[in-house]
Amino acid sequence: MSILTVEHLSHGFGDRAIFEDVSFRLLAGEHIGLVGANGEGKSTFMNIITGKLQPDEGRIEWAKNVRASYLDQHAVLEKGMTVGSVLRSAFDPLLAMETRMNELCEQMGEAEKAQLEACMEELGTIQDLLAAHDFYMIDAKVEEVARALGLMDLGLSRDVTELSGGQRTRVLLGKLFLEKPDILLLDEPTNYLDEEHIAWLRRYLQEYENAFILISHDIPFLNSVINLIYHMEDRKLTRYVGDYTKFQEVHAMQKAQRRAAYERQQQEISELRDFVARNKARVATRNMAMSRQKKLDNMERIELTAARPKPEFSFRTARTPGKFLFLTRELVIGYDEPLSAPLDLSMERGSRIVMTGANGIGKTTLLKSLLGLLQPLSGNVEQGEFLEIGYFEQETPPDIETTCMEEIWKEFPSFTQYEVRSALARCGLTTKHIESRVRVLSGGEQAKVRLCRLMNRASNLLVLDEPTNHLDPEAKEELKRALQEYKGSILMVCHEPEFYQAVATEVWDCTKWTTKLV
């Protein structure tokens, strides 16, 4: 049974085409991984099928009575919303029914006989629906899911704007699971999640009986939960049976076959053109030349997919710093309340430290305290001599209005236009991306702009907060290589062992010093 049918979908932004004549079907029980390089349009596709965006052309049709829920990597949680209110919003349709039921009860007091019978019939239907969906157990259900995701320790009355990225993701996942949709649509759900909750989500999806579409650049996670791959490339969507590893094998073979066919055809075209040029003027061979020209004119040309620019990351090294990069004495971090016990930490020149631990325990807060961007609650931080720090933040500010070029020029005003364009191109961004506003780019493309800033200023200490979030596998591998070759020191927050194990000389488990329950 087809749950979702997409036919002849075309869409673009300005003069940049994202999809051309794309068709897609989602069948019951399919667990689909939607993959492709940063900026190919995966999140745009999700926004179109959920109705958030209208396509330029094409038809999107959902089966009747199918409920789909979407975990959006750009979902906005506004000030004033609490953890409990977001979770309870999963039941908004049922709460609307309750409101209607109360309205009917009021109307029945003054209704005529015929109207009274109609009200009673509608009231009975609503009561049956509420009972069937366990409406009167909402609070118990909210508490059950909140406990499973570690949200009870945060407090259901906690304002969502006070939460870390991982905690917000867990709240949105909780709302999604409470909705009990027929289809799950998940856009980078493992971003910001710690290893414990990634494992929990993995088990949930492995046991999930309904269909889902998953966008993820976390390949081990993706392979563990999906059975089909849809690959987005060059404005097309192609289906592959199996996991990401199997897709890579088949895709590489198809590319090789297409390249060989293209080269054979180019050879044939060259020979035909040569024959026509040599024989079209001779009476004896003119007909043969015309026949070959006709063959040339009618030939269906094989086109190769334009090669995407590959990122080439490299980090410049500044002068050698002192032996100690920083020392802390009785450092207590936090905002209104402590997030840590008193910390006596030190980092020596040449160290490559990765900080791990559950979301919300203060890893980002510690980084900002060490950098002097946040004042500690008590204690102090002493930075070493001759430090040149390169800091990579988790996210681009949502209200940013500059273009990519303006963003780099702001940081490096002495650069020529050619130097700015070259710097961004080295990070894997095309001309169209370079001239676009940063906020319209995908999460991975925005991360490449932030990495570009980092690459072009010499440093001897890189401080990286979740640098792999949003990056596609190719960019992630290139970043790993660049960090391995970097001559300076590294302090990094990361939840992907497959990434940081090749870089780290030391791993700090931050759960050992946090005062926060998560």
C-alpha positions as CSV (number, residue, x, y, z in Angstrom):
1,M,0.0,0.0,0.0
2,S,1.3,3.4,-1.0
3,I,1.3,5.8,2.0
4,L,2.8,8.8,0.2
5,T,3.0,9.4,-3.6
6,V,5.1,12.1,-5.1
7,E,4.9,12.6,-8.9
8,H,6.9,14.9,-11.2
9,L,8.2,17.2,-8.4
10,S,10.2,20.2,-9.5
11,H,11.4,22.9,-7.1
12,G,14.1,25.6,-6.9
13,F,15.1,28.8,-5.1
14,G,15.7,31.7,-7.5
15,D,17.7,30.3,-10.4
16,R,19.0,27.4,-8.4
17,A,17.1,24.1,-9.2
18,I,16.8,21.7,-6.3
19,F,14.6,19.0,-7.9
20,E,13.6,18.2,-11.5
21,D,10.8,15.8,-12.3
22,V,11.3,13.7,-9.1
23,S,8.9,10.8,-8.3
24,F,8.8,8.9,-5.0
25,R,6.6,6.3,-3.2
26,L,6.6,5.4,0.4
27,L,5.1,2.0,1.2
28,A,3.9,0.6,4.6
29,G,6.7,-0.7,6.8
30,E,9.6,0.9,4.8
31,H,12.5,2.3,6.8
32,I,14.1,4.8,4.5
33,G,17.4,6.6,4.8
34,L,17.4,9.8,2.8
35,V,21.0,10.7,2.0
36,G,23.0,13.1,-0.1
37,A,25.7,15.7,0.2
38,N,25.1,19.0,2.1
39,G,22.8,21.3,0.1
40,E,21.2,18.7,-2.2
41,G,17.8,19.4,-0.8
42,K,17.0,16.7,1.8
43,S,15.4,19.1,4.3
44,T,13.6,20.9,1.5
45,F,12.1,17.6,0.4
46,M,10.8,17.0,3.9
47,N,9.3,20.5,4.0
48,I,7.5,19.9,0.7
49,I,6.0,16.6,1.6
50,T,4.8,18.0,5.0
51,G,3.2,21.0,3.3
52,K,5.6,23.6,4.8
53,L,6.8,24.4,1.3
54,Q,4.7,24.4,-1.9
55,P,6.6,22.9,-4.9
56,D,6.9,24.7,-8.2
57,E,5.5,21.7,-10.0
58,G,4.3,18.2,-9.1
59,R,1.8,16.3,-7.0
60,I,2.1,15.2,-3.4
61,E,-0.6,12.8,-2.2
62,W,-0.9,11.2,1.2
63,A,-3.1,8.1,1.8
64,K,-6.4,8.9,3.6
65,N,-6.3,9.0,7.4
66,V,-2.5,8.8,7.6
67,R,-0.9,10.9,10.3
68,A,2.7,12.0,9.8
69,S,4.9,13.7,12.4
70,Y,8.1,15.6,11.5
71,L,11.1,16.1,13.7
72,D,12.6,19.2,12.1
73,Q,16.3,20.1,12.7
74,H,15.2,23.8,12.5
75,A,12.1,23.5,14.8
76,V,11.6,26.6,16.9
77,L,10.8,26.3,20.6
78,E,9.8,29.8,21.9
79,K,10.3,31.4,25.2
80,G,7.3,30.7,27.5
81,M,7.0,27.1,26.3
82,T,7.7,24.5,29.0
83,V,8.9,20.9,28.6
84,G,5.5,19.8,29.8
85,S,3.5,22.1,27.5
86,V,5.5,21.0,24.4
87,L,4.9,17.3,25.3
88,R,1.2,17.9,25.9
89,S,0.9,19.7,22.6
90,A,1.1,16.2,21.0
91,F,-2.5,15.8,22.2
92,D,-3.8,19.1,20.7
93,P,-6.3,17.3,18.4
94,L,-7.8,15.5,21.4
95,L,-7.8,18.7,23.5
96,A,-9.7,20.4,20.7
97,M,-12.2,17.6,20.8
98,E,-12.6,18.1,24.6
99,T,-13.3,21.8,24.0
100,R,-15.9,20.9,21.4
101,M,-17.5,18.4,23.8
102,N,-17.8,21.2,26.4
103,E,-19.4,23.5,23.9
104,L,-21.9,20.8,23.0
105,C,-22.8,20.3,26.6
106,E,-23.6,24.0,27.0
107,Q,-25.7,24.0,23.8
108,M,-27.7,21.1,24.9
109,G,-29.2,23.1,27.8
110,E,-31.1,25.3,25.4
111,A,-31.4,23.1,22.3
112,E,-34.7,22.1,20.6
113,K,-35.5,18.4,20.3
114,A,-34.0,17.8,16.8
115,Q,-30.9,19.9,17.7
116,L,-30.6,18.0,21.0
117,E,-30.5,14.6,19.2
118,A,-27.7,15.9,16.8
119,C,-25.7,17.2,19.7
120,M,-26.0,14.0,21.6
121,E,-24.9,12.0,18.6
122,E,-21.8,14.2,18.0
123,L,-21.1,14.1,21.8
124,G,-21.2,10.3,21.8
125,T,-18.8,10.1,18.9
126,I,-16.3,12.5,20.5
127,Q,-16.5,10.6,23.9
128,D,-15.8,7.3,22.0
129,L,-12.8,8.8,20.2
130,L,-11.4,10.3,23.5
131,A,-11.8,7.0,25.3
132,A,-10.2,5.1,22.3
133,H,-7.1,7.4,22.4
134,D,-6.7,7.1,26.2
135,F,-7.5,10.9,26.6
136,Y,-8.0,10.6,30.3
137,M,-4.5,9.2,30.7
138,I,-2.6,12.0,29.0
139,D,-0.7,13.1,32.1
140,A,0.4,9.5,32.8
141,K,1.6,9.1,29.1
142,V,3.5,12.4,29.2
143,E,5.3,11.3,32.4
144,E,6.1,7.9,31.0
145,V,7.8,9.3,27.8
146,A,9.5,12.1,29.8
147,R,11.0,9.5,32.2
148,A,12.2,7.3,29.3
149,L,14.0,10.3,27.7
150,G,15.4,11.7,31.0
151,L,13.2,14.8,30.9
152,M,11.7,14.4,34.3
153,D,15.0,15.3,35.9
154,L,14.9,18.6,34.0
155,G,11.4,19.4,35.3
156,L,8.3,19.5,33.2
157,S,7.9,23.2,34.2
158,R,11.3,24.1,32.8
159,D,11.3,26.8,30.0
160,V,12.5,25.2,26.8
161,T,14.7,28.2,25.9
162,E,16.9,27.3,28.9
163,L,17.7,23.8,27.5
164,S,20.8,22.6,25.6
165,G,20.6,21.5,22.0
166,G,20.4,17.9,23.0
167,Q,17.7,18.5,25.6
168,R,15.6,20.3,23.1
169,T,16.0,17.5,20.6
170,R,14.8,15.0,23.3
171,V,11.8,17.2,24.1
172,L,10.8,17.2,20.4
173,L,11.4,13.4,20.1
174,G,9.1,13.0,23.2
175,K,6.4,15.0,21.5
176,L,6.8,13.0,18.3
177,F,6.4,9.6,20.1
178,L,3.4,10.8,22.1
179,E,1.7,11.7,18.8
180,K,1.9,8.0,17.8
181,P,1.9,8.9,14.0
182,D,1.6,6.4,11.2
183,I,4.8,7.9,9.7
184,L,7.9,9.3,11.3
185,L,9.9,12.0,9.4
186,L,13.2,12.5,11.1
187,D,15.7,15.2,10.1
188,E,19.1,14.7,11.7
189,P,17.6,13.4,15.0
190,T,21.0,12.4,16.5
191,N,22.4,15.9,16.3
192,Y,23.2,17.1,19.8
193,L,22.1,13.7,21.3
194,D,24.6,12.0,23.6
195,E,25.6,8.3,23.1
196,E,23.1,7.0,25.7
197,H,20.1,8.6,23.9
198,I,21.4,7.8,20.5
199,A,21.4,4.1,21.6
200,W,17.8,4.5,23.0
201,L,16.6,6.0,19.7
202,R,18.3,3.2,17.7
203,R,16.4,0.6,19.7
204,Y,13.2,2.5,19.2
205,L,13.5,2.7,15.4
206,Q,14.7,-0.9,15.1
207,E,11.5,-2.0,16.8
208,Y,9.2,0.5,15.0
209,E,6.6,-1.3,12.9
210,N,5.4,1.7,10.8
211,A,7.2,3.5,8.1
212,F,9.8,6.3,8.6
213,I,12.0,8.5,6.5
214,L,15.3,9.4,8.2
215,I,17.9,12.0,7.2
216,S,21.2,11.3,9.0
217,H,24.9,11.7,8.3
218,D,25.7,9.4,11.2
219,I,26.4,6.3,9.0
220,P,26.7,3.6,11.8
221,F,23.3,4.8,13.2
222,L,21.7,5.0,9.8
223,N,22.9,1.5,8.8
224,S,21.5,0.0,12.0
225,V,17.9,1.1,11.5
226,I,17.1,1.4,7.7
227,N,16.4,-1.1,4.9
228,L,16.2,1.3,1.9
229,I,18.3,4.2,0.7
230,Y,17.0,7.1,-1.4
231,H,20.0,9.1,-2.7
232,M,19.5,12.8,-3.6
233,E,22.0,14.0,-6.2
234,D,22.0,16.3,-9.2
235,R,18.3,17.2,-8.7
236,K,17.2,13.5,-8.8
237,L,16.1,10.9,-6.3
238,T,17.3,7.3,-6.8
239,R,16.2,4.2,-4.8
240,Y,18.6,1.5,-3.5
241,V,17.8,-1.6,-1.6
242,G,19.9,-2.2,1.5
243,D,21.9,-0.1,3.9
244,Y,24.3,2.9,3.2
245,T,27.3,0.6,2.7
246,K,25.5,-1.4,0.0
247,F,24.3,1.8,-1.6
248,Q,27.9,3.1,-1.8
249,E,29.0,-0.1,-3.6
250,V,26.2,0.0,-6.1
251,H,26.5,3.7,-6.7
252,A,30.2,3.5,-7.3
253,M,29.7,0.7,-9.8
254,Q,27.0,2.7,-11.6
255,K,29.2,5.8,-11.8
256,A,32.0,3.7,-13.2
257,Q,29.7,2.1,-15.8
258,R,28.3,5.5,-16.8
259,R,31.8,6.9,-17.1
260,A,32.8,4.0,-19.4
261,A,29.7,4.4,-21.5
262,Y,30.3,8.2,-21.8
263,E,33.9,7.7,-22.9
264,R,32.8,5.1,-25.5
265,Q,30.2,7.5,-26.8
266,Q,32.7,10.4,-27.0
267,Q,35.0,8.2,-29.0
268,E,32.2,7.3,-31.4
269,I,31.2,11.0,-31.7
270,S,34.8,12.0,-32.5
271,E,35.0,9.3,-35.2
272,L,31.7,10.2,-36.7
273,R,32.5,13.9,-36.8
274,D,35.9,13.1,-38.4
275,F,34.2,10.9,-41.1
276,V,31.7,13.7,-41.9
277,A,34.4,16.4,-42.1
278,R,36.5,14.3,-44.5
279,N,33.7,13.0,-46.8
280,K,30.8,15.5,-47.0
281,A,32.4,17.4,-49.9
282,R,33.1,14.3,-52.0
283,V,30.3,13.2,-54.3
284,A,31.1,9.5,-53.9
285,T,30.9,9.5,-50.1
286,R,28.4,12.4,-49.5
287,N,25.5,10.1,-48.8
288,M,27.5,8.1,-46.2
289,A,28.6,11.4,-44.6
290,M,24.9,12.6,-44.4
291,S,23.9,9.3,-42.9
292,R,26.5,9.6,-40.2
293,Q,25.6,13.3,-39.6
294,K,22.0,12.2,-39.1
295,K,23.1,9.6,-36.6
296,L,25.1,12.3,-34.8
297,D,22.0,14.6,-34.7
298,N,19.7,11.9,-33.3
299,M,22.1,10.5,-30.8
300,E,20.9,10.6,-27.2
301,R,24.0,12.1,-25.4
302,I,25.2,10.6,-22.1
303,E,25.8,13.3,-19.5
304,L,28.0,12.9,-16.5
305,T,26.9,14.3,-13.2
306,A,28.7,17.5,-12.5
307,A,31.4,16.9,-9.9
308,R,30.6,18.6,-6.6
309,P,33.4,20.6,-5.1
310,K,35.1,18.5,-2.4
311,P,36.0,20.3,0.8
312,E,39.7,20.7,1.5
313,F,40.1,21.6,5.1
314,S,43.4,22.7,6.6
315,F,44.1,24.7,9.8
316,R,47.0,27.2,10.0
317,T,49.2,27.0,13.1
318,A,50.3,30.0,15.1
319,R,53.4,30.4,17.2
320,T,54.1,27.8,19.9
321,P,52.2,28.7,23.1
322,G,53.4,28.1,26.7
323,K,53.5,24.7,28.3
324,F,50.1,25.1,29.9
325,L,47.2,26.3,27.8
326,F,44.8,26.8,30.7
327,L,44.5,26.1,34.4
328,T,41.3,26.3,36.5
329,R,41.2,26.7,40.3
330,E,38.0,25.8,42.1
331,L,36.1,26.7,39.0
332,V,32.3,26.4,39.3
333,I,30.4,26.9,36.0
334,G,26.7,27.7,35.4
335,Y,24.1,30.4,35.0
336,D,21.6,30.8,37.8
337,E,22.7,27.6,39.5
338,P,25.9,25.5,39.5
339,L,26.5,23.0,36.7
340,S,29.7,21.6,38.2
341,A,31.5,20.8,41.3
342,P,34.6,22.9,41.9
343,L,37.0,22.0,39.0
344,D,40.8,22.0,39.0
345,L,41.6,21.3,35.4
346,S,44.6,21.7,33.3
347,M,45.5,21.3,29.6
348,E,49.1,21.1,28.3
349,R,50.5,22.1,24.9
350,G,50.0,19.2,22.5
351,S,46.9,17.7,24.1
352,R,44.0,16.7,22.1
353,I,41.1,16.4,24.5
354,V,37.5,15.3,23.7
355,M,34.8,16.1,26.2
356,T,31.9,13.6,26.3
357,G,28.8,13.1,28.5
358,A,25.1,13.5,28.5
359,N,23.4,16.6,27.1
360,G,22.8,19.5,29.4
361,I,25.6,18.8,31.9
362,G,27.5,21.9,30.9
363,K,30.1,21.0,28.3
364,T,29.4,24.1,26.1
365,T,29.2,26.2,29.3
366,L,32.6,24.9,30.3
367,L,34.1,25.8,26.9
368,K,32.7,29.3,27.1
369,S,33.9,29.7,30.6
370,L,37.4,28.6,29.6
371,L,37.4,31.1,26.7
372,G,36.2,33.9,28.9
373,L,32.9,34.3,27.1
374,L,31.0,33.4,30.3
375,Q,31.8,34.4,33.8
376,P,32.0,31.5,36.2
377,L,29.9,31.4,39.4
378,S,33.1,31.1,41.4
379,G,36.8,30.2,41.0
380,N,38.9,31.3,38.1
381,V,40.5,30.4,34.8
382,E,44.1,31.2,33.9
383,Q,44.9,31.1,30.2
384,G,48.5,30.3,29.1
385,E,50.9,32.6,27.3
386,F,50.8,33.3,23.6
387,L,47.5,31.5,23.1
388,E,45.8,32.0,19.6
389,I,42.4,30.3,19.9
390,G,40.1,29.2,17.1
391,Y,36.6,28.7,18.3
392,F,33.9,26.7,16.4
393,E,30.4,27.3,17.8
394,Q,27.6,24.7,17.6
395,E,25.2,26.8,15.5
396,T,25.1,29.9,13.3
397,P,22.9,32.6,14.9
398,P,19.4,32.3,13.5
399,D,18.9,36.0,12.9
400,I,22.1,36.3,10.7
401,E,21.4,38.4,7.5
402,T,24.9,38.5,5.8
403,T,25.9,36.5,2.8
404,C,28.7,34.0,2.9
405,M,31.1,36.5,1.3
406,E,30.1,39.2,3.7
407,E,30.6,36.9,6.7
408,I,34.2,36.1,5.7
409,W,35.0,39.7,4.7
410,K,33.8,40.9,8.1
411,E,36.4,38.6,9.7
412,F,39.2,39.3,7.1
413,P,38.6,42.8,5.7
414,S,42.0,42.8,3.9
415,F,41.0,39.8,1.7
416,T,40.3,40.5,-2.0
417,Q,37.1,39.2,-3.5
418,Y,39.1,36.5,-5.2
419,E,40.6,35.4,-1.9
420,V,37.2,35.3,-0.2
421,R,35.7,33.2,-3.0
422,S,38.7,30.9,-3.0
423,A,38.6,30.4,0.8
424,L,34.9,29.4,0.7
425,A,35.3,27.2,-2.4
426,R,38.0,25.3,-0.6
427,C,35.4,24.4,2.0
428,G,33.2,22.8,-0.7
429,L,30.8,25.7,-1.4
430,T,29.7,26.5,-4.9
431,T,29.4,30.0,-6.5
432,K,25.6,30.0,-5.8
433,H,26.2,29.1,-2.1
434,I,29.0,31.7,-1.8
435,E,26.6,34.5,-3.0
436,S,23.6,33.3,-0.9
437,R,22.6,34.5,2.6
438,V,24.0,32.3,5.2
439,R,20.6,31.6,6.8
440,V,19.1,30.1,3.6
441,L,21.9,27.4,3.5
442,S,21.6,23.9,4.9
443,G,23.0,23.2,8.3
444,G,26.1,21.5,6.7
445,E,26.8,24.4,4.4
446,Q,26.5,26.9,7.4
447,A,29.0,24.7,9.3
448,K,31.4,25.0,6.3
449,V,31.2,28.8,6.4
450,R,32.1,28.7,10.2
451,L,35.0,26.3,9.4
452,C,36.2,28.7,6.7
453,R,36.6,31.4,9.3
454,L,38.5,29.1,11.5
455,M,40.8,27.9,8.7
456,N,42.0,31.3,7.6
457,R,43.2,32.5,11.0
458,A,46.3,31.0,12.5
459,S,45.7,29.3,15.8
460,N,47.5,27.0,18.3
461,L,44.4,25.8,20.1
462,L,41.2,24.8,18.4
463,V,38.1,24.7,20.6
464,L,35.4,22.8,18.7
465,D,31.8,22.4,19.9
466,E,30.1,19.5,18.1
467,P,31.9,20.2,14.8
468,T,30.5,17.1,13.0
469,N,26.8,18.1,13.4
470,H,25.1,18.5,10.0
471,L,28.3,17.6,8.0
472,D,27.9,15.0,5.3
473,P,30.2,11.9,5.4
474,E,32.7,13.2,2.9
475,A,33.1,16.5,4.8
476,K,33.3,14.7,8.1
477,E,36.1,12.5,6.8
478,E,38.0,15.5,5.4
479,L,37.6,17.3,8.8
480,K,39.0,14.3,10.6
481,R,42.0,14.2,8.3
482,A,42.6,17.9,8.8
483,L,42.5,17.7,12.6
484,Q,44.9,14.8,12.6
485,E,47.4,16.9,10.6
486,Y,46.9,20.0,12.7
487,K,50.0,20.9,14.6
488,G,48.3,22.7,17.5
489,S,46.2,21.5,20.4
490,I,42.5,20.6,20.3
491,L,39.7,20.8,22.9
492,M,36.5,19.3,21.4
493,V,33.0,18.3,22.4
494,C,31.8,15.4,20.3
495,H,29.4,12.4,20.7
496,E,30.7,10.4,17.7
497,P,33.4,7.9,18.8
498,E,34.0,6.9,15.1
499,F,35.1,10.5,14.6
500,Y,37.0,11.5,17.7
501,Q,38.8,8.2,18.4
502,A,41.2,9.0,15.5
503,V,41.9,12.5,16.8
504,A,41.9,12.4,20.7
505,T,44.8,11.7,23.0
506,E,42.6,12.0,26.0
507,V,38.8,11.7,26.7
508,W,37.1,13.6,29.6
509,D,33.9,12.1,30.9
510,C,32.1,15.2,32.0
511,T,29.5,13.2,34.0
512,K,32.1,12.7,36.7
513,W,32.1,16.4,37.7
514,T,28.6,17.6,36.8
515,T,26.1,18.4,39.5
516,K,23.3,18.2,37.0
517,L,20.9,15.2,36.7
518,V,20.1,14.4,33.1
